[in-house]
């Protein structure tokens, strides 16, 4: 139960942060991406803050040996770049540039401007479904599962 409550609270905090910072405002995001025009660099500070908080959380979880509300720390082990990854990154960037939204802010925007966000979210869901049909060349995503120091009742 603690895991569900913490995930809900963290999700609310994340969504609130996206709204307050302007990351859920497509006009502000597009102004940030417009480096040749009327560039608005303010979102760079938002992103730097997010990276700093994430890095601190990662360091603390590594030091503990496991996350607070999970059995084990899951860290991707693949480091290679393949056509599938590059194509996905390109599609993500194109969508971000055209709509001024990425998945987190789009879901947050559903709560305050559902009509604006609904088309993007619907297209995102269709893309996620279609992705399942893209061949991966026999490779499977791998995660390392570090030893857990706690008990299932801690989760």
C-alpha positions as CSV (number, residue, x, y, z in Angstrom):
1,X,0.0,0.0,0.0
2,X,2.9,2.4,0.8
3,X,4.2,1.9,-2.7
4,X,0.8,2.9,-4.3
5,X,0.4,5.9,-2.0
6,X,3.9,7.1,-2.7
7,X,3.6,6.6,-6.4
8,X,0.3,8.6,-6.4
9,X,1.9,11.4,-4.3
10,X,5.0,11.6,-6.5
11,X,2.8,11.6,-9.6
12,X,0.8,14.5,-8.2
13,X,3.9,16.4,-7.3
14,X,5.4,15.8,-10.7
15,X,2.2,16.9,-12.5
16,X,2.0,20.0,-10.3
17,X,5.7,20.8,-11.1
18,X,5.0,20.4,-14.9
19,X,2.1,22.9,-14.7
20,X,4.0,25.4,-12.5
21,X,7.2,25.3,-14.6
22,X,5.4,25.7,-17.9
23,X,6.4,22.3,-19.3
24,X,2.7,21.6,-19.9
25,X,2.3,24.8,-21.9
26,X,2.9,24.0,-25.6
27,X,3.5,27.7,-26.5
28,X,6.3,27.9,-23.8
29,X,7.9,24.7,-25.0
30,X,7.8,25.7,-28.6
31,X,9.4,29.1,-27.6
32,X,12.2,27.1,-25.9
33,X,12.7,25.0,-29.1
34,X,12.8,28.1,-31.3
35,X,16.5,28.9,-30.9
36,X,16.7,30.8,-34.2
37,X,13.7,33.1,-33.3
38,X,12.3,34.3,-30.0
39,X,14.0,31.8,-27.9
40,X,12.8,31.4,-24.2
41,X,15.7,29.7,-22.3
42,X,13.7,29.4,-19.0
43,X,12.9,25.7,-19.5
44,X,16.6,24.9,-19.6
45,X,16.6,25.7,-15.8
46,X,13.6,23.5,-15.3
47,X,15.3,20.6,-17.0
48,X,18.6,21.2,-15.2
49,X,16.7,21.1,-11.9
50,X,15.0,17.9,-12.9
51,X,18.3,16.3,-13.8
52,X,19.8,17.4,-10.5
53,X,16.9,15.9,-8.5
54,X,16.9,12.7,-10.5
55,X,20.7,12.3,-10.1
56,X,20.5,12.8,-6.4
57,X,17.7,10.2,-6.1
58,X,19.8,7.8,-8.2
59,X,22.9,8.2,-6.1
60,X,20.9,7.7,-2.9
61,X,19.2,4.6,-4.2
62,X,22.6,3.2,-5.3
63,X,24.0,3.9,-1.9
64,X,21.1,2.2,-0.1
65,X,21.3,-0.8,-2.5
66,X,17.6,-0.6,-3.2
67,X,14.8,2.0,-3.7
68,X,12.6,2.9,-0.7
69,X,9.4,1.4,-2.1
70,X,10.6,-1.4,-4.4
71,X,12.2,-4.8,-4.1
72,X,15.2,-4.0,-6.2
73,X,17.0,-1.2,-8.2
74,X,16.4,-1.7,-11.9
75,X,19.1,-0.1,-14.1
76,X,19.3,-0.6,-17.9
77,X,22.4,-2.5,-19.0
78,X,22.3,-1.9,-22.8
79,X,24.5,0.9,-24.0
80,X,24.4,0.4,-27.8
81,X,22.6,2.6,-30.2
82,X,20.5,0.8,-32.8
83,X,18.2,1.9,-35.6
84,X,15.2,1.3,-33.5
85,X,16.4,3.6,-30.7
86,X,17.5,6.3,-33.1
87,X,14.2,6.2,-35.0
88,X,12.2,6.3,-31.8
89,X,14.2,9.3,-30.5
90,X,13.7,11.1,-33.9
91,X,10.0,10.5,-33.8
92,X,9.8,11.7,-30.2
93,X,11.7,14.9,-31.1
94,X,9.5,15.5,-34.2
95,X,6.4,15.1,-32.1
96,X,7.7,17.3,-29.4
97,X,8.7,20.0,-31.9
98,X,5.3,19.9,-33.7
99,X,3.0,19.7,-30.7
100,X,5.1,21.3,-28.0
101,X,4.3,18.4,-25.7
102,X,5.9,15.1,-24.6
103,X,4.1,12.3,-22.7
104,X,4.3,13.5,-19.1
105,X,3.1,17.1,-19.7
106,X,0.5,15.8,-22.2
107,X,-1.1,13.6,-19.5
108,X,-0.9,16.5,-17.0
109,X,-2.5,18.8,-19.5
110,X,-5.5,16.4,-19.8
111,X,-6.5,17.7,-16.3
112,X,-6.6,21.4,-17.2
113,X,-7.1,21.5,-21.0
114,X,-8.5,18.1,-22.0
115,X,-9.5,19.1,-25.5
116,X,-6.0,20.4,-26.3
117,X,-4.2,17.3,-25.0
118,X,-6.7,14.6,-26.1
119,X,-5.5,14.4,-29.7
120,X,-1.9,14.2,-28.7
121,X,-2.6,11.6,-26.1
122,X,-4.7,9.6,-28.5
123,X,-1.8,9.7,-31.1
124,X,0.7,8.7,-28.3
125,X,-1.4,5.7,-27.4
126,X,-1.7,4.6,-31.0
127,X,2.1,5.0,-31.4
128,X,2.6,2.8,-28.3
129,X,0.4,0.1,-29.6
130,X,2.0,0.2,-33.1
131,X,5.5,0.0,-31.5
132,X,4.7,-3.5,-30.4
133,X,4.6,-4.5,-34.0
134,X,8.1,-3.0,-34.9
135,X,10.7,-5.8,-35.2
136,X,13.5,-5.6,-32.7
137,X,16.0,-7.7,-34.5
138,X,15.9,-10.4,-31.9
139,X,17.2,-8.1,-29.1
140,X,15.3,-7.8,-25.9
141,X,15.6,-4.9,-23.5
142,X,17.6,-6.0,-20.5
143,X,17.6,-4.7,-17.0
144,X,20.0,-5.5,-14.2
145,X,18.3,-6.6,-11.0
146,X,20.5,-5.7,-8.1
147,X,20.1,-7.7,-4.9
148,X,17.4,-6.6,-2.6
149,X,18.3,-5.9,1.1
150,X,14.7,-5.8,2.3
151,X,11.6,-7.8,2.6
152,X,8.5,-7.8,0.4
153,X,6.6,-6.4,3.4
154,X,8.7,-3.2,3.1
155,X,7.3,-2.4,-0.3
